[in-house]
C-alpha cells in the first residue's frame, strides 16, 4: 500500500521534503492552491484526492473527529501535537505509517503521532 499525503498549511516544509527524499508522495495545500481555506474545505479536498491528511492543527483534528462520530466518510487524518514532535520524528513516524498501513486503515480514521 502506498500512502499519498496531503499536508495542511501549518506543517513545516522540511517534513514534506524529508519524506519526498524517501520516495513518499506528498502534496501540500499550498502546492494545490488550497492554502488559507477552512479546515472542512481542506478535508473535503483531501477526501476527493484520496490522500491522508497530516496536520498540527487542533481545529482540524476536531473536524475529523466530528465527521468520524457522525459516520461521514472523510480522508484519514494524522494529527501531531506541534510542540511535542521534532521534524525528524514526524518524518520517521510518517514513513513508518506509510509502510505499515493497510488499505482499510486509511479511510475515515484519525491517528495521532507519535506512533508507539
N, CA, C and O atoms as a GROMACS GRO file, in nm:
protein
  464
    1UNK      N    1   0.085  -0.118   0.000
    1UNK     CA    2   0.000   0.000   0.000
    1UNK      C    3   0.088   0.123   0.000
    1UNK      O    4   0.179   0.135   0.082
    2UNK      N    5   0.062   0.212  -0.090
    2UNK     CA    6   0.138   0.335  -0.098
    2UNK      C    7   0.051   0.452  -0.052
    2UNK      O    8  -0.049   0.485  -0.116
    3UNK      N    9   0.088   0.513   0.058
    3UNK     CA   10   0.014   0.626   0.112
    3UNK      C   11   0.058   0.753   0.041
    3UNK      O   12   0.177   0.777   0.022
    4UNK      N   13  -0.039   0.833   0.004
    4UNK     CA   14  -0.013   0.965  -0.051
    4UNK      C   15  -0.062   1.066   0.052
    4UNK      O   16  -0.178   1.063   0.094
    5UNK      N   17   0.027   1.156   0.092
    5UNK     CA   18  -0.006   1.254   0.196
    5UNK      C   19  -0.053   1.386   0.137
    5UNK      O   20  -0.017   1.424   0.026
    6UNK      N   21  -0.136   1.453   0.216
    6UNK     CA   22  -0.182   1.589   0.187
    6UNK      C   23  -0.153   1.670   0.313
    6UNK      O   24  -0.216   1.648   0.416
    7UNK      N   25  -0.060   1.764   0.304
    7UNK     CA   26  -0.016   1.839   0.421
    7UNK      C   27  -0.092   1.969   0.437
    7UNK      O   28  -0.104   2.048   0.344
    8UNK      N   29  -0.144   1.989   0.557
    8UNK     CA   30  -0.210   2.113   0.595
    8UNK      C   31  -0.106   2.225   0.594
    8UNK      O   32   0.015   2.199   0.598
    9UNK      N   33  -0.152   2.348   0.590
    9UNK     CA   34  -0.060   2.461   0.575
    9UNK      C   35   0.029   2.486   0.696
    9UNK      O   36   0.127   2.560   0.685
   10UNK      N   37  -0.002   2.428   0.810
   10UNK     CA   38   0.079   2.452   0.929
   10UNK      C   39   0.198   2.356   0.943
   10UNK      O   40   0.273   2.366   1.039
   11UNK      N   41   0.214   2.266   0.849
   11UNK     CA   42   0.322   2.167   0.856
   11UNK      C   43   0.449   2.226   0.793
   11UNK      O   44   0.445   2.274   0.680
   12UNK      N   45   0.562   2.221   0.865
   12UNK     CA   46   0.687   2.274   0.809
   12UNK      C   47   0.726   2.204   0.679
   12UNK      O   48   0.715   2.082   0.667
   13UNK      N   49   0.772   2.282   0.585
   13UNK     CA   50   0.813   2.230   0.454
   13UNK      C   51   0.921   2.122   0.466
   13UNK      O   52   0.929   2.032   0.382
   14UNK      N   53   1.004   2.132   0.569
   14UNK     CA   54   1.112   2.035   0.587
   14UNK      C   55   1.058   1.893   0.603
   14UNK      O   56   1.126   1.797   0.564
   15UNK      N   57   0.940   1.877   0.658
   15UNK     CA   58   0.882   1.743   0.674
   15UNK      C   59   0.844   1.687   0.537
   15UNK      O   60   0.872   1.571   0.507
   16UNK      N   61   0.781   1.770   0.455
   16UNK     CA   62   0.746   1.727   0.319
   16UNK      C   63   0.872   1.691   0.241
   16UNK      O   64   0.876   1.588   0.174
   17UNK      N   65   0.973   1.774   0.249
   17UNK     CA   66   1.097   1.749   0.176
   17UNK      C   67   1.166   1.622   0.224
   17UNK      O   68   1.218   1.545   0.143
   18UNK      N   69   1.167   1.599   0.355
   18UNK     CA   70   1.227   1.477   0.410
   18UNK      C   71   1.158   1.351   0.362
   18UNK      O   72   1.224   1.253   0.329
   19UNK      N   73   1.026   1.354   0.358
   19UNK     CA   74   0.951   1.238   0.310
   19UNK      C   75   0.972   1.216   0.160
   19UNK      O   76   0.984   1.103   0.115
   20UNK      N   77   0.976   1.324   0.086
   20UNK     CA   78   1.000   1.312  -0.059
   20UNK      C   79   1.136   1.250  -0.088
   20UNK      O   80   1.151   1.173  -0.182
   21UNK      N   81   1.235   1.284  -0.007
   21UNK     CA   82   1.367   1.223  -0.023
   21UNK      C   83   1.363   1.073   0.000
   21UNK      O   84   1.448   0.999  -0.050
   22UNK      N   85   1.263   1.027   0.074
   22UNK     CA   86   1.246   0.884   0.100
   22UNK      C   87   1.150   0.819  -0.001
   22UNK      O   88   1.115   0.702   0.013
   23UNK      N   89   1.109   0.895  -0.103
   23UNK     CA   90   1.024   0.842  -0.209
   23UNK      C   91   0.876   0.841  -0.177
   23UNK      O   92   0.799   0.772  -0.243
   24UNK      N   93   0.834   0.918  -0.076
   24UNK     CA   94   0.694   0.921  -0.035
   24UNK      C   95   0.626   1.041  -0.100
   24UNK      O   96   0.679   1.152  -0.098
   25UNK      N   97   0.508   1.018  -0.156
   25UNK     CA   98   0.432   1.121  -0.226
   25UNK      C   99   0.367   1.216  -0.126
   25UNK      O  100   0.288   1.175  -0.041
   26UNK      N  101   0.402   1.345  -0.138
   26UNK     CA  102   0.345   1.449  -0.052
   26UNK      C  103   0.298   1.564  -0.140
   26UNK      O  104   0.371   1.610  -0.228
   27UNK      N  105   0.176   1.609  -0.116
   27UNK     CA  106   0.122   1.728  -0.180
   27UNK      C  107   0.081   1.823  -0.068
   27UNK      O  108   0.010   1.782   0.024
   28UNK      N  109   0.124   1.947  -0.074
   28UNK     CA  110   0.086   2.044   0.029
   28UNK      C  111  -0.034   2.125  -0.020
   28UNK      O  112  -0.059   2.136  -0.140
   29UNK      N  113  -0.108   2.181   0.075
   29UNK     CA  114  -0.222   2.264   0.037
   29UNK      C  115  -0.174   2.386  -0.043
   29UNK      O  116  -0.246   2.434  -0.130
   30UNK      N  117  -0.055   2.434  -0.014
   30UNK     CA  118  -0.002   2.548  -0.088
   30UNK      C  119   0.022   2.511  -0.234
   30UNK      O  120  -0.013   2.587  -0.325
   31UNK      N  121   0.080   2.394  -0.257
   31UNK     CA  122   0.106   2.348  -0.393
   31UNK      C  123  -0.024   2.323  -0.470
   31UNK      O  124  -0.031   2.339  -0.592
   32UNK      N  125  -0.128   2.283  -0.396
   32UNK     CA  126  -0.257   2.251  -0.455
   32UNK      C  127  -0.348   2.374  -0.469
   32UNK      O  128  -0.457   2.364  -0.525
   33UNK      N  129  -0.304   2.489  -0.417
   33UNK     CA  130  -0.386   2.609  -0.423
   33UNK      C  131  -0.498   2.612  -0.322
   33UNK      O  132  -0.596   2.685  -0.340
   34UNK      N  133  -0.486   2.533  -0.215
   34UNK     CA  134  -0.590   2.526  -0.112
   34UNK      C  135  -0.545   2.583   0.022
   34UNK      O  136  -0.609   2.557   0.125
   35UNK      N  137  -0.436   2.660   0.024
   35UNK     CA  138  -0.397   2.724   0.149
   35UNK      C  139  -0.496   2.838   0.179
   35UNK      O  140  -0.564   2.888   0.090
   36UNK      N  141  -0.503   2.874   0.303
   36UNK     CA  142  -0.594   2.977   0.352
   36UNK      C  143  -0.742   2.936   0.338
   36UNK      O  144  -0.830   3.022   0.339
   37UNK      N  145  -0.768   2.809   0.324
   37UNK     CA  146  -0.907   2.760   0.318
   37UNK      C  147  -0.946   2.705   0.456
   37UNK      O  148  -0.860   2.666   0.535
   38UNK      N  149  -1.073   2.703   0.482
   38UNK     CA  150  -1.123   2.648   0.608
   38UNK      C  151  -1.096   2.498   0.614
   38UNK      O  152  -1.090   2.431   0.511
   39UNK      N  153  -1.081   2.446   0.734
   39UNK     CA  154  -1.050   2.305   0.754
   39UNK      C  155  -1.148   2.211   0.684
   39UNK      O  156  -1.104   2.114   0.622
   40UNK      N  157  -1.280   2.234   0.691
   40UNK     CA  158  -1.372   2.142   0.621
   40UNK      C  159  -1.346   2.136   0.470
   40UNK      O  160  -1.361   2.030   0.409
   41UNK      N  161  -1.309   2.249   0.412
   41UNK     CA  162  -1.281   2.253   0.268
   41UNK      C  163  -1.154   2.173   0.237
   41UNK      O  164  -1.148   2.099   0.138
   42UNK      N  165  -1.052   2.188   0.321
   42UNK     CA  166  -0.927   2.115   0.302
   42UNK      C  167  -0.950   1.965   0.319
   42UNK      O  168  -0.897   1.884   0.243
   43UNK      N  169  -1.029   1.928   0.419
   43UNK     CA  170  -1.058   1.786   0.440
   43UNK      C  171  -1.139   1.729   0.324
   43UNK      O  172  -1.116   1.615   0.283
   44UNK      N  173  -1.232   1.806   0.272
   44UNK     CA  174  -1.307   1.761   0.154
   44UNK      C  175  -1.214   1.741   0.035
   44UNK      O  176  -1.228   1.644  -0.040
   45UNK      N  177  -1.119   1.832   0.017
   45UNK     CA  178  -1.024   1.822  -0.094
   45UNK      C  179  -0.938   1.697  -0.080
   45UNK      O  180  -0.918   1.624  -0.177
   46UNK      N  181  -0.887   1.672   0.038
   46UNK     CA  182  -0.806   1.552   0.061
   46UNK      C  183  -0.887   1.426   0.035
   46UNK      O  184  -0.836   1.329  -0.022
   47UNK      N  185  -1.012   1.427   0.075
   47UNK     CA  186  -1.101   1.313   0.051
   47UNK      C  187  -1.119   1.291  -0.098
   47UNK      O  188  -1.112   1.178  -0.147
   48UNK      N  189  -1.142   1.399  -0.170
   48UNK     CA  190  -1.158   1.392  -0.315
   48UNK      C  191  -1.032   1.335  -0.382
   48UNK      O  192  -1.042   1.259  -0.478
   49UNK      N  193  -0.916   1.373  -0.332
   49UNK     CA  194  -0.789   1.327  -0.389
   49UNK      C  195  -0.748   1.188  -0.340
   49UNK      O  196  -0.658   1.127  -0.398
   50UNK      N  197  -0.812   1.137  -0.236
   50UNK     CA  198  -0.777   1.007  -0.181
   50UNK      C  199  -0.645   1.009  -0.105
   50UNK      O  200  -0.572   0.910  -0.105
   51UNK      N  201  -0.614   1.121  -0.041
   51UNK     CA  202  -0.488   1.137   0.030
   51UNK      C  203  -0.509   1.141   0.181
   51UNK      O  204  -0.617   1.178   0.228
   52UNK      N  205  -0.408   1.104   0.255
   52UNK     CA  206  -0.409   1.109   0.401
   52UNK      C  207  -0.358   1.246   0.445
   52UNK      O  208  -0.251   1.290   0.404
   53UNK      N  209  -0.436   1.314   0.528
   53UNK     CA  210  -0.401   1.447   0.575
   53UNK      C  211  -0.305   1.437   0.694
   53UNK      O  212  -0.323   1.353   0.782
   54UNK      N  213  -0.204   1.524   0.693
   54UNK     CA  214  -0.119   1.540   0.810
   54UNK      C  215  -0.129   1.685   0.856
   54UNK      O  216  -0.116   1.777   0.775
   55UNK      N  217  -0.152   1.704   0.986
   55UNK     CA  218  -0.172   1.837   1.041
   55UNK      C  219  -0.121   1.848   1.184
   55UNK      O  220  -0.108   1.748   1.254
   56UNK      N  221  -0.092   1.970   1.225
   56UNK     CA  222  -0.063   2.005   1.364
   56UNK      C  223  -0.180   2.083   1.425
   56UNK      O  224  -0.172   2.125   1.540
   57UNK      N  225  -0.286   2.103   1.349
   57UNK     CA  226  -0.396   2.192   1.384
   57UNK      C  227  -0.502   2.120   1.469
   57UNK      O  228  -0.565   2.025   1.423
   58UNK      N  229  -0.521   2.168   1.592
   58UNK     CA  230  -0.623   2.112   1.682
   58UNK      C  231  -0.764   2.122   1.623
   58UNK      O  232  -0.844   2.030   1.638
   59UNK      N  233  -0.793   2.234   1.556
   59UNK     CA  234  -0.925   2.252   1.497
   59UNK      C  235  -0.951   2.148   1.387
   59UNK      O  236  -1.062   2.098   1.373
   60UNK      N  237  -0.847   2.117   1.310
   60UNK     CA  238  -0.860   2.016   1.204
   60UNK      C  239  -0.890   1.880   1.268
   60UNK      O  240  -0.973   1.805   1.218
   61UNK      N  241  -0.823   1.851   1.376
   61UNK     CA  242  -0.847   1.727   1.449
   61UNK      C  243  -0.993   1.720   1.495
   61UNK      O  244  -1.057   1.615   1.484
   62UNK      N  245  -1.045   1.829   1.545
   62UNK     CA  246  -1.186   1.832   1.589
   62UNK      C  247  -1.281   1.808   1.472
   62UNK      O  248  -1.381   1.738   1.487
   63UNK      N  249  -1.251   1.866   1.356
   63UNK     CA  250  -1.336   1.846   1.237
   63UNK      C  251  -1.338   1.699   1.197
   63UNK      O  252  -1.445   1.644   1.169
   64UNK      N  253  -1.222   1.636   1.194
   64UNK     CA  254  -1.214   1.494   1.157
   64UNK      C  255  -1.286   1.407   1.259
   64UNK      O  256  -1.356   1.312   1.223
   65UNK      N  257  -1.270   1.438   1.386
   65UNK     CA  258  -1.335   1.361   1.492
   65UNK      C  259  -1.487   1.376   1.483
   65UNK      O  260  -1.560   1.278   1.503
   66UNK      N  261  -1.535   1.496   1.453
   66UNK     CA  262  -1.680   1.517   1.438
   66UNK      C  263  -1.735   1.436   1.321
   66UNK      O  264  -1.843   1.378   1.332
   67UNK      N  265  -1.661   1.431   1.211
   67UNK     CA  266  -1.707   1.351   1.096
   67UNK      C  267  -1.706   1.203   1.130
   67UNK      O  268  -1.794   1.128   1.088
   68UNK      N  269  -1.605   1.160   1.204
   68UNK     CA  270  -1.598   1.020   1.244
   68UNK      C  271  -1.717   0.983   1.332
   68UNK      O  272  -1.780   0.879   1.313
   69UNK      N  273  -1.746   1.068   1.428
   69UNK     CA  274  -1.858   1.046   1.519
   69UNK      C  275  -1.991   1.041   1.443
   69UNK      O  276  -2.079   0.962   1.475
   70UNK      N  277  -2.003   1.127   1.341
   70UNK     CA  278  -2.126   1.132   1.261
   70UNK      C  279  -2.135   1.021   1.158
   70UNK      O  280  -2.240   1.002   1.095
   71UNK      N  281  -2.027   0.948   1.140
   71UNK     CA  282  -2.027   0.841   1.040
   71UNK      C  283  -2.012   0.890   0.898
   71UNK      O  284  -2.044   0.818   0.803
   72UNK      N  285  -1.964   1.013   0.882
   72UNK     CA  286  -1.944   1.071   0.748
   72UNK      C  287  -1.807   1.029   0.695
   72UNK      O  288  -1.708   1.037   0.768
   73UNK      N  289  -1.799   0.986   0.570
   73UNK     CA  290  -1.669   0.947   0.514
   73UNK      C  291  -1.579   1.069   0.497
   73UNK      O  292  -1.624   1.178   0.462
   74UNK      N  293  -1.450   1.048   0.521
   74UNK     CA  294  -1.352   1.156   0.507
   74UNK      C  295  -1.213   1.094   0.490
   74UNK      O  296  -1.190   0.977   0.521
   75UNK      N  297  -1.122   1.177   0.442
   75UNK     CA  298  -0.983   1.132   0.430
   75UNK      C  299  -0.926   1.111   0.570
   75UNK      O  300  -0.953   1.188   0.662
   76UNK      N  301  -0.849   1.007   0.585
   76UNK     CA  302  -0.786   0.982   0.714
   76UNK      C  303  -0.699   1.102   0.752
   76UNK      O  304  -0.635   1.164   0.666
   77UNK      N  305  -0.697   1.133   0.881
   77UNK     CA  306  -0.620   1.245   0.933
   77UNK      C  307  -0.519   1.193   1.033
   77UNK      O  308  -0.552   1.116   1.123
   78UNK      N  309  -0.396   1.236   1.016
   78UNK     CA  310  -0.291   1.211   1.116
   78UNK      C  311  -0.259   1.344   1.181
   78UNK      O  312  -0.224   1.441   1.114
   79UNK      N  313  -0.273   1.347   1.311
   79UNK     CA  314  -0.250   1.469   1.389
   79UNK      C  315  -0.129   1.451   1.478
   79UNK      O  316  -0.108   1.344   1.536
   80UNK      N  317  -0.049   1.556   1.488
   80UNK     CA  318   0.064   1.555   1.581
   80UNK      C  319   0.061   1.684   1.662
   80UNK      O  320   0.040   1.792   1.607
   81UNK      N  321   0.081   1.673   1.792
   81UNK     CA  322   0.092   1.795   1.873
   81UNK      C  323   0.224   1.864   1.840
   81UNK      O  324   0.331   1.809   1.863
   82UNK      N  325   0.216   1.984   1.785
   82UNK     CA  326   0.332   2.052   1.729
   82UNK      C  327   0.448   2.069   1.826
   82UNK      O  328   0.563   2.052   1.787
   83UNK      N  329   0.420   2.101   1.949
   83UNK     CA  330   0.529   2.128   2.043
   83UNK      C  331   0.595   2.002   2.097
   83UNK      O  332   0.697   2.011   2.165
   84UNK      N  333   0.539   1.886   2.068
   84UNK     CA  334   0.595   1.762   2.120
   84UNK      C  335   0.665   1.677   2.014
   84UNK      O  336   0.718   1.571   2.046
   85UNK      N  337   0.665   1.723   1.890
   85UNK     CA  338   0.719   1.641   1.781
   85UNK      C  339   0.829   1.716   1.707
   85UNK      O  340   0.808   1.827   1.658
   86UNK      N  341   0.945   1.656   1.698
   86UNK     CA  342   1.051   1.714   1.618
   86UNK      C  343   1.025   1.684   1.470
   86UNK      O  344   0.948   1.594   1.437
   87UNK      N  345   1.089   1.759   1.384
   87UNK     CA  346   1.076   1.734   1.240
   87UNK      C  347   1.122   1.593   1.206
   87UNK      O  348   1.055   1.522   1.131
   88UNK      N  349   1.236   1.552   1.260
   88UNK     CA  350   1.288   1.418   1.234
   88UNK      C  351   1.193   1.309   1.280
   88UNK      O  352   1.174   1.209   1.210
   89UNK      N  353   1.134   1.326   1.396
   89UNK     CA  354   1.040   1.225   1.448
   89UNK      C  355   0.915   1.218   1.360
   89UNK      O  356   0.863   1.109   1.335
   90UNK      N  357   0.866   1.333   1.314
   90UNK     CA  358   0.750   1.334   1.224
   90UNK      C  359   0.781   1.258   1.096
   90UNK      O  360   0.701   1.176   1.050
   91UNK      N  361   0.897   1.285   1.038
   91UNK     CA  362   0.937   1.216   0.915
   91UNK      C  363   0.944   1.066   0.938
   91UNK      O  364   0.891   0.987   0.860
   92UNK      N  365   1.008   1.026   1.047
   92UNK     CA  366   1.022   0.883   1.076
   92UNK      C  367   0.886   0.816   1.097
   92UNK      O  368   0.861   0.709   1.043
   93UNK      N  369   0.798   0.880   1.174
   93UNK     CA  370   0.667   0.820   1.203
   93UNK      C  371   0.578   0.816   1.078
   93UNK      O  372   0.506   0.719   1.057
   94UNK      N  373   0.582   0.921   0.998
   94UNK     CA  374   0.502   0.921   0.876
   94UNK      C  375   0.554   0.820   0.775
   94UNK      O  376   0.475   0.759   0.702
   95UNK      N  377   0.684   0.801   0.770
   95UNK     CA  378   0.741   0.697   0.683
   95UNK      C  379   0.698   0.559   0.732
   95UNK      O  380   0.660   0.474   0.652
   96UNK      N  381   0.704   0.537   0.863
   96UNK     CA  382   0.661   0.411   0.921
   96UNK      C  383   0.512   0.385   0.891
   96UNK      O  384   0.475   0.274   0.853
   97UNK      N  385   0.430   0.487   0.909
   97UNK     CA  386   0.287   0.474   0.881
   97UNK      C  387   0.264   0.435   0.735
   97UNK      O  388   0.187   0.344   0.705
   98UNK      N  389   0.332   0.505   0.645
   98UNK     CA  390   0.316   0.480   0.502
   98UNK      C  391   0.353   0.337   0.465
   98UNK      O  392   0.292   0.278   0.376
   99UNK      N  393   0.451   0.281   0.533
   99UNK     CA  394   0.494   0.146   0.501
   99UNK      C  395   0.416   0.036   0.569
   99UNK      O  396   0.420  -0.079   0.526
  100UNK      N  397   0.345   0.070   0.674
  100UNK     CA  398   0.280  -0.034   0.754
  100UNK      C  399   0.129  -0.038   0.742
  100UNK      O  400   0.068  -0.140   0.775
  101UNK      N  401   0.068   0.068   0.698
  101UNK     CA  402  -0.078   0.076   0.698
  101UNK      C  403  -0.139  -0.012   0.588
  101UNK      O  404  -0.082  -0.028   0.480
  102UNK      N  405  -0.254  -0.067   0.619
  102UNK     CA  406  -0.331  -0.146   0.523
  102UNK      C  407  -0.439  -0.057   0.461
  102UNK      O  408  -0.477   0.044   0.520
  103UNK      N  409  -0.487  -0.093   0.344
  103UNK     CA  410  -0.583  -0.010   0.271
  103UNK      C  411  -0.707   0.023   0.355
  103UNK      O  412  -0.755   0.136   0.350
  104UNK      N  413  -0.758  -0.073   0.430
  104UNK     CA  414  -0.879  -0.047   0.508
  104UNK      C  415  -0.852   0.041   0.631
  104UNK      O  416  -0.946   0.077   0.702
  105UNK      N  417  -0.727   0.074   0.657
  105UNK     CA  418  -0.691   0.159   0.770
  105UNK      C  419  -0.671   0.305   0.731
  105UNK      O  420  -0.634   0.387   0.815
  106UNK      N  421  -0.694   0.339   0.605
  106UNK     CA  422  -0.671   0.478   0.564
  106UNK      C  423  -0.798   0.545   0.512
  106UNK      O  424  -0.791   0.635   0.428
  107UNK      N  425  -0.910   0.501   0.559
  107UNK     CA  426  -1.035   0.567   0.523
  107UNK      C  427  -1.109   0.605   0.651
  107UNK      O  428  -1.134   0.520   0.737
  108UNK      N  429  -1.144   0.731   0.662
  108UNK     CA  430  -1.228   0.780   0.771
  108UNK      C  431  -1.173   0.743   0.909
  108UNK      O  432  -1.246   0.696   0.997
  109UNK      N  433  -1.046   0.764   0.926
  109UNK     CA  434  -0.981   0.736   1.055
  109UNK      C  435  -0.903   0.857   1.103
  109UNK      O  436  -0.867   0.945   1.025
  110UNK      N  437  -0.878   0.860   1.232
  110UNK     CA  438  -0.795   0.964   1.292
  110UNK      C  439  -0.684   0.895   1.370
  110UNK      O  440  -0.710   0.810   1.455
  111UNK      N  441  -0.560   0.932   1.340
  111UNK     CA  442  -0.444   0.880   1.410
  111UNK      C  443  -0.368   0.995   1.471
  111UNK      O  444  -0.375   1.108   1.424
  112UNK      N  445  -0.295   0.965   1.578
  112UNK     CA  446  -0.212   1.068   1.641
  112UNK      C  447  -0.068   1.021   1.647
  112UNK      O  448  -0.039   0.904   1.673
  113UNK      N  449   0.022   1.115   1.623
  113UNK     CA  450   0.164   1.090   1.643
  113UNK      C  451   0.201   1.138   1.782
  113UNK      O  452   0.134   1.227   1.833
  114UNK      N  453   0.301   1.084   1.845
  114UNK     CA  454   0.392   0.986   1.791
  114UNK      C  455   0.331   0.847   1.790
  114UNK      O  456   0.246   0.813   1.872
  115UNK      N  457   0.377   0.767   1.692
  115UNK     CA  458   0.340   0.626   1.687
  115UNK      C  459   0.421   0.554   1.793
  115UNK      O  460   0.533   0.593   1.825
  116UNK      N  461   0.366   0.450   1.847
  116UNK     CA  462   0.439   0.373   1.951
  116UNK      C  463   0.463   0.233   1.903
  116UNK      O  464   0.523   0.153   1.975
   0.00000   0.00000   0.00000
